[in-house]
Amino acid sequence: MKSKIVWTGIIGAIAASLFFITSSAESVDQTDSIKKELLADGADVLSVEFENSNLKVELHTESDGSMATSEDIKGIRATRNVARMAANEDTIHSITVALKRDDGNSFYKETMNDIRNIPAFTAVPEVKLGNDESKKRLEQELSGHAVFPTAVEVADYALNGKRASVSFISDATAVNALIPQIEQWITQLNKGQGTGITQYDLNVYDDSKKLLVYLSADLVYKDTLWWQNPSLGSSTWTGHGPKTAEDTATNT
């Protein structure tokens, strides 16, 4: 009987060890996969780790002040996108993103819970058109409202629908009116023509090709991230000038 108990204990210990090794290997594989996804999306990643179901990402920033850069905003968006992928559904429930300077200090840190939560009032747009046709319809819609893009891209989106990127030149005084209108136009295209654009990025430049505003909006998860050139002061589409890194980085 004693021998049987000893062998049972040994087998149990071996099984537990194998489970721990397998789980650790899977965690490392997932961490590596997420880092690759973020790098592919242009994020300047310093570290990726898990704390239970919280994905913790540190991004390198070139900011020398208290406000995030446009590249930082892109990195934050990339982190939210990868956390919402179906492959991470069972393991990531929240994210924490920190922006770290070369001196090792972090000046921005955000934790977002229920990262995969879609508001009850959201209707995911139906995709009826291919990328090229969706791009054509988007260009036509913008041009019809006297917004003439310098670049438009539409591609399949890993989460759902399509992701669009639009670049155009605008006077700083017109930004306030244009940005909310563009969201309305894209929403109307989705409903009326089936373009299926669920996420879009706007790059707004002035006549000298200086970036005035970078904005990334998700129409399904209803979150918006933006950066604005400090030269805009308080003349922005939000109605107020950002005072802190958090104000600059997010509007959720």
N, C-alpha and C positions, 0 to 999 in steps of 0.2 A: 504493500500500500504506500509506504514511504517513498519507494522508488518511483511509483506512478506519479505521486505528487511532485517529486523533483523534476521528472521529465515534462510534466504538464507546465510547470513553472518555466522551464528552459524554453519550451516551444512558444509559450506566451511571450517571453522576453524577446525571442528572435522575431516573432511576428510584429511586435511593437516596434522593434528597431527597424525592420524592413519598411513598415508604414511611415516612420519618421523620415527615413532616407528618401523614400519615394515622394513624400509630401514636400520635403526640402528641395528635391530636384525639380519638382513641378513649379514650386515658387520661384526658383532661380530662372527657370525657362520662361515663366510669365514675365518676370521682371525684365529679362533681356529682350523679350518680344515687345514689351511696352516701350522700352527705351529706343528700340529700332523704329517703331512706329512714330514716336515723337521726333526723332532725328529726321526721318523721311518727310515729316510735315514742316520741317524748318525750325524746330525748337532747339534752343541751345541748352542741352540738358547737362546738368552737373551730377545729379543722382536720382535714382528711383528706388523706392523701398516700400514694403508693406508693414502696416501696424494693424493687425487683425484685418478688417475689411476696408481699412482706410489706405488709399494710395497716396503716398507722400512723394512729391516731385520738387526738386530744387532746380531752378533755371538760372543761368548766368545772365546778368543784365549789364548793359553799357551805361545805364543811367548814373549820372553823377550828382543827382539831386534827390528830391523826395517824390518825383513823379516817374511812372513807368514809361518805357519807350514803346513805339509801335511794334517793334519786334517782341517785346515782352507780352504784349496783348495777344499776338499771334501764338506765342508759346502757351499762354493760358487757355486759349481756345483749343489748341491741339491736345492739351491735357484733358479737357472736358470731353472732347470727341473720342479719344481712345478709351476713356473710362466708361463711356456709354456703349461701346461695341458689344455685340452679342456674346463674343468669346469671353468677356469679363463680367458677364451678368451675375454669376454666382459668387464672385470673389471681391468685387469692388462695389461698395455701397456709398462711399464718400471719398472726397479728394482734399488734399491740402497742398497748396502751391506756394512756394516761397521764391522770391527774387533775390539773388545774392550777387553782390558786387565783387570785384577783384580782391578787395581787402578782406573778404570773408564775411562781411556784415550783410544781413538781410534787412531790407527796408519795407518789404511788403510780404504779408502772409495771409492767405485766405483759406478757410475751410468751408467746403460746400457739402452739406449732407443731402441724402436722397438724390444723388446725382442723376439717377435714371427716371426720376419722377416727371411725368408728362401731365401738365394741367388738364383737369377734366374737360374744360371748354375747348381744348385743342382738337382740331380735325386734321389728321395727316393728309396733305394734298395727294391726289391721285396722279400718277405719272402716265400720261398718254402719248407723249412725244419723245423722240430721241434727243440726244444732246445737241446735235447740230440745229435741229428745228427749234428746240427750246432757246438756244442762243439767238437764233434769227428773230424769234418773236420778242425776246427781251430787248434786243437792239432796236427793233421797230417801235416798241412801246416807249423806250427812253427817248428816241429821236422824235417821236410824235409829241413829246412834252418839252422839246427844245433842250434836251440833255443829250449831248453827242459824245459817246464814250470813245476814249482813246484805246481801250482794250476791254474785251468781254470774253470770259471763259465760262463754260458750263460743263460739269463732269458728274459722273455717277458718284453718289455719296455713300460711304460705307455704312451709315446708320439707316437712312431711308431717304428716298427721293434723290434730289440733285443739289450740288453746291455750285453757286455762281460767284464769279469775281468780276467786279466792274470798276474800271478806272475812268475818271473824267476830270476836266478842268472846270473850276467854278470860282466865282468871286466869293470872298469870305462872307460878305453880307448876305449871300443867297443860300448858304449852307443851312441856316436855321429852317428854312422852308422846304428845301429839297429832300433832306434825309428822311423825314417821316413820309413824304409823298412817295419816295421810291419804294418804301415798304408796302404802301397801299397798292402801287402799280404791280409789284411782284405778286402780292396776294390776289389781285384781280386776274392776273395771268394764270395763276394756279387754278382758280375757280372756273374761269371761263374757257381756258384753252388747254389745260392739262399739262402745263410746263413742269410741274412737280418740283419746284425749287423750294427746298426746306431750309437751306442755310445759304447766306450770301455775305460776301465781303465787299466793302466799298473803300476805294482809295481816291480821295478827293485832293486834287492839286490846284495850285494857283497858276497864273500865266508863266511864272518863272520855273515851273515844274517842282516847286517846293511842296512837300506833303503837308496838307492842312489838317486832314482828318483821316484816320483809319478806323473803320467800324466793321464788326463782325456780329451778325444777328442770326439767331436760330429761331425759325418760325414754329417749330414743333415744341421745343423745350422752353420757348419764350424767354430766352436770356440774350442780352446784348452786351457786348464788350466794345470799348472804344478808346482811342487815343486822339488827342487834339494837339496841334502845334501851340506851344506856349504863346506865340505871337498873336493868337486869336484873342487872348485875354478872356473877357466874359462874353464875347460875341460868339456864342456857340448854339448849336441846335438844342442843347439841353437846357438852355436858359440860364446857366450859371457856369462860372469857370471852376474847374477842379482845383481843389486846394491841397489834397493829399494824394498819395499813391493809390489808395483804395478808390477815391472819387474818380481818378483818372482811368483806373483800370476796369471798373465794373459798373454795370447798371442792371441788376437782376430783379 
